[in-house]
Amino acid sequence: MGANTFDLVEMFIAMGPIPKGVSIILLFMSIYSLAVGVERLIVFKKAKNQSAMLLRIIGKLWQEGKIEESIKASSDKKFKNSHLAKVMVAGLNELEFQEDSNAPYTEKVESAKRAIERATIKGLVEFKRGLSGLATIGSTGPFVGLFGTVFGVITAFQGMGVAGSAGIGAIAAGIAEALITTGFGIIVAVVAVLFFNFLLNKVDIFSGEMANASSELIDHYIKKKIGA
């Protein structure tokens, strides 16, 4: 490696076994972050688009009082990625089941609320899949990189001792190579944190949408019963 060149491949080749291992671990961490981030973005986009389409259909059916048709529409495979569809199906199925029972009116409503709550929790768990890994990488990435740097610096100073030279030039290249892992670790952590915060914000939005949809469903049922 020339004195004025910055070749990552040459630096990687010159690294000791531990810094190399750390670099490989950080590479896998970065691949995981990108894979999870992109996959979640695709899932969230599908959920958003399918839910918007479902709301347009459900709105008309509710106005016409067509509960069975609403259940059928929400259960359609084309809405399988919709977070609102899961909530609607759970609530509508429970309400339809309770209609055939002799339970008090308030108990029917509470049963539907519990069914919707279970569906909401299940949906949020699915949305958060992989996010804990991003949080872990975001918090540990710099430390993993620093671990490689520490051993790289130790190796550089050992090389200086073997060469019997006290000049900074004898260890400058080794320290530069060692610091690469810290820089790589910071970059990996930043990417993971950005994805985590962005995706978590999306999950919060979906949570609010599910809460609003479930409230509208219950309110519609109550108004229907009062008007009956």
C-alpha positions as CSV (number, residue, x, y, z in Angstrom):
1,M,0.0,0.0,0.0
2,G,1.4,3.4,-1.1
3,A,2.0,6.2,1.4
4,N,-0.7,8.3,-0.1
5,T,-3.3,5.7,-1.2
6,F,-6.4,4.6,0.6
7,D,-7.2,1.1,-0.5
8,L,-9.7,-0.8,1.7
9,V,-8.9,-4.1,0.1
10,E,-5.2,-3.8,0.8
11,M,-6.0,-2.6,4.4
12,F,-8.2,-5.6,4.9
13,I,-5.5,-8.0,3.7
14,A,-2.9,-6.4,6.0
15,M,-5.2,-6.7,9.0
16,G,-4.6,-9.2,11.7
17,P,-7.0,-12.2,12.2
18,I,-9.2,-10.5,14.9
19,P,-9.7,-7.2,13.0
20,K,-10.5,-9.2,9.9
21,G,-13.1,-11.2,11.8
22,V,-14.6,-8.0,13.2
23,S,-14.8,-6.6,9.7
24,I,-16.6,-9.7,8.5
25,I,-19.1,-9.5,11.4
26,L,-19.8,-5.9,10.6
27,L,-20.3,-6.7,7.0
28,F,-23.0,-9.3,7.9
29,M,-24.5,-6.8,10.3
30,S,-24.8,-4.2,7.5
31,I,-26.3,-6.8,5.2
32,Y,-28.8,-7.7,7.8
33,S,-29.8,-4.1,8.4
34,L,-30.3,-3.4,4.8
35,A,-32.2,-6.6,4.2
36,V,-34.6,-6.0,7.2
37,G,-35.0,-2.4,6.3
38,V,-35.9,-3.0,2.7
39,E,-38.1,-6.0,3.5
40,R,-40.1,-4.0,6.1
41,L,-40.5,-1.0,3.8
42,I,-42.0,-3.3,1.1
43,V,-44.3,-4.9,3.7
44,F,-45.4,-1.5,5.1
45,K,-46.1,-0.1,1.6
46,K,-48.3,-3.1,0.8
47,A,-50.1,-2.7,4.1
48,K,-50.8,1.0,3.4
49,N,-52.0,0.5,-0.2
50,Q,-54.2,-2.5,0.6
51,S,-55.7,-0.8,3.7
52,A,-56.6,2.3,1.7
53,M,-58.3,0.2,-0.9
54,L,-60.2,-1.8,1.8
55,L,-61.5,1.3,3.6
56,R,-63.1,2.5,0.4
57,I,-64.9,-0.8,0.0
58,I,-65.8,-1.3,3.7
59,G,-67.2,2.3,4.0
60,K,-69.9,1.6,1.4
61,L,-70.8,-1.8,2.9
62,W,-71.1,-0.4,6.4
63,Q,-73.5,2.3,5.2
64,E,-75.6,-0.3,3.6
65,G,-75.5,-2.5,6.8
66,K,-73.9,-5.4,5.0
67,I,-71.9,-7.1,7.8
68,E,-71.4,-10.5,6.1
69,E,-70.2,-8.8,2.9
70,S,-67.8,-6.7,5.0
71,I,-66.3,-9.9,6.5
72,K,-66.0,-11.4,3.1
73,A,-64.3,-8.4,1.7
74,S,-61.9,-8.1,4.6
75,S,-61.0,-11.8,4.3
76,D,-60.1,-11.5,0.6
77,K,-56.6,-12.6,-0.2
78,K,-55.9,-9.4,-2.0
79,F,-56.0,-7.7,1.5
80,K,-53.8,-10.3,3.2
81,N,-51.1,-7.7,4.0
82,S,-53.6,-5.1,5.2
83,H,-53.3,-4.3,8.9
84,L,-56.8,-2.9,8.9
85,A,-58.2,-6.1,7.4
86,K,-56.9,-8.2,10.3
87,V,-58.7,-5.8,12.7
88,M,-61.9,-5.7,10.7
89,V,-62.1,-9.5,10.4
90,A,-61.6,-10.1,14.1
91,G,-64.1,-7.5,15.1
92,L,-66.8,-8.4,12.5
93,N,-66.5,-12.1,13.1
94,E,-66.9,-11.6,16.8
95,L,-69.9,-9.3,16.4
96,E,-71.5,-11.8,14.0
97,F,-70.9,-14.6,16.5
98,Q,-72.3,-12.6,19.4
99,E,-75.4,-11.9,17.4
100,D,-76.4,-15.5,17.6
101,S,-75.9,-15.6,21.4
102,N,-78.2,-14.5,24.1
103,A,-75.4,-12.4,25.8
104,P,-76.3,-8.9,27.0
105,Y,-75.6,-6.1,24.5
106,T,-72.7,-4.6,26.6
107,E,-71.0,-8.1,26.7
108,K,-71.2,-8.4,23.0
109,V,-69.5,-5.1,22.5
110,E,-66.8,-6.0,25.1
111,S,-66.2,-9.3,23.4
112,A,-65.7,-7.6,20.1
113,K,-63.3,-5.1,21.7
114,R,-61.2,-7.9,23.1
115,A,-61.1,-9.7,19.8
116,I,-60.0,-6.5,18.1
117,E,-57.4,-5.9,20.8
118,R,-55.9,-9.4,20.3
119,A,-55.8,-8.8,16.5
120,T,-54.1,-5.4,17.0
121,I,-51.4,-6.8,19.2
122,K,-50.7,-9.7,16.8
123,G,-50.5,-7.2,13.9
124,L,-48.1,-5.0,15.7
125,V,-45.9,-7.9,16.7
126,E,-45.7,-8.8,13.0
127,F,-44.9,-5.3,12.0
128,K,-42.1,-5.1,14.5
129,R,-40.4,-8.3,13.3
130,G,-36.7,-7.6,12.8
131,L,-36.8,-4.2,14.4
132,S,-35.2,-5.6,17.6
133,G,-32.2,-6.7,15.5
134,L,-31.8,-3.3,14.0
135,A,-31.9,-1.8,17.5
136,T,-29.2,-4.2,18.7
137,I,-27.0,-3.5,15.7
138,G,-27.5,0.3,16.2
139,S,-26.3,0.1,19.8
140,T,-23.5,-2.4,19.5
141,G,-22.1,-1.6,16.0
142,P,-19.6,1.0,17.2
143,F,-18.4,-1.2,20.1
144,V,-17.8,-4.1,17.8
145,G,-15.8,-1.9,15.5
146,L,-13.9,-0.5,18.5
147,F,-13.1,-4.1,19.6
148,G,-11.3,-4.6,16.2
149,T,-9.5,-1.3,16.5
150,V,-8.1,-2.1,19.9
151,F,-6.5,-5.4,18.7
152,G,-5.3,-3.6,15.5
153,V,-3.5,-1.0,17.5
154,I,-2.0,-3.6,19.8
155,T,-0.7,-5.4,16.7
156,A,0.7,-2.2,15.3
157,F,2.6,-1.5,18.5
158,Q,3.9,-5.1,18.6
159,G,5.2,-4.6,15.1
160,M,7.0,-1.4,16.1
161,G,8.6,-3.3,19.0
162,V,9.8,-6.1,16.7
163,A,11.2,-3.6,14.2
164,G,12.9,-1.7,17.0
165,S,11.7,1.7,15.7
166,A,10.1,4.3,17.8
167,G,9.1,6.6,14.9
168,I,5.4,7.3,14.2
169,G,5.9,6.2,10.6
170,A,6.5,2.7,11.8
171,I,3.0,2.3,13.2
172,A,1.0,4.9,11.2
173,A,-0.2,2.5,8.6
174,G,-1.1,-0.1,11.2
175,I,-3.1,2.4,13.2
176,A,-4.9,3.6,10.1
177,E,-5.9,0.0,9.3
178,A,-7.0,-0.6,12.9
179,L,-9.3,2.5,12.8
180,I,-11.1,1.2,9.7
181,T,-13.1,-1.1,11.9
182,T,-14.3,1.7,14.2
183,G,-15.4,3.8,11.2
184,F,-17.1,0.8,9.6
185,G,-18.9,0.1,12.9
186,I,-20.2,3.6,13.2
187,I,-21.5,3.6,9.6
188,V,-23.3,0.3,10.2
189,A,-24.8,1.6,13.5
190,V,-26.0,4.8,11.8
191,V,-27.7,2.9,9.0
192,A,-29.4,0.5,11.5
193,V,-30.6,3.4,13.7
194,L,-32.0,5.3,10.8
195,F,-34.0,2.3,9.6
196,F,-35.1,1.5,13.1
197,N,-36.4,5.0,13.9
198,F,-38.1,5.4,10.5
199,L,-39.8,1.9,10.7
200,L,-40.8,2.3,14.3
201,N,-42.5,5.6,13.4
202,K,-44.4,3.8,10.7
203,V,-45.5,1.1,13.2
204,D,-46.8,3.8,15.5
205,I,-48.9,5.2,12.6
206,F,-50.3,1.8,11.8
207,S,-51.1,1.3,15.4
208,G,-53.1,4.6,15.4
209,E,-54.9,3.6,12.2
210,M,-55.9,0.2,13.7
211,A,-57.2,1.9,16.9
212,N,-59.2,4.4,14.8
213,A,-60.6,1.6,12.6
214,S,-61.7,-0.5,15.6
215,S,-63.3,2.5,17.2
216,E,-65.3,3.3,14.1
217,L,-66.4,-0.3,13.8
218,I,-67.6,-0.4,17.4
219,D,-69.3,3.0,17.0
220,H,-71.0,1.9,13.8
221,Y,-72.3,-1.3,15.6
222,I,-73.6,0.8,18.6
223,K,-75.4,3.3,16.4
224,K,-76.9,0.5,14.4
225,K,-78.3,-1.1,17.6
226,I,-79.5,2.2,18.9
227,G,-81.3,2.9,15.7
228,A,-82.7,-0.6,15.4
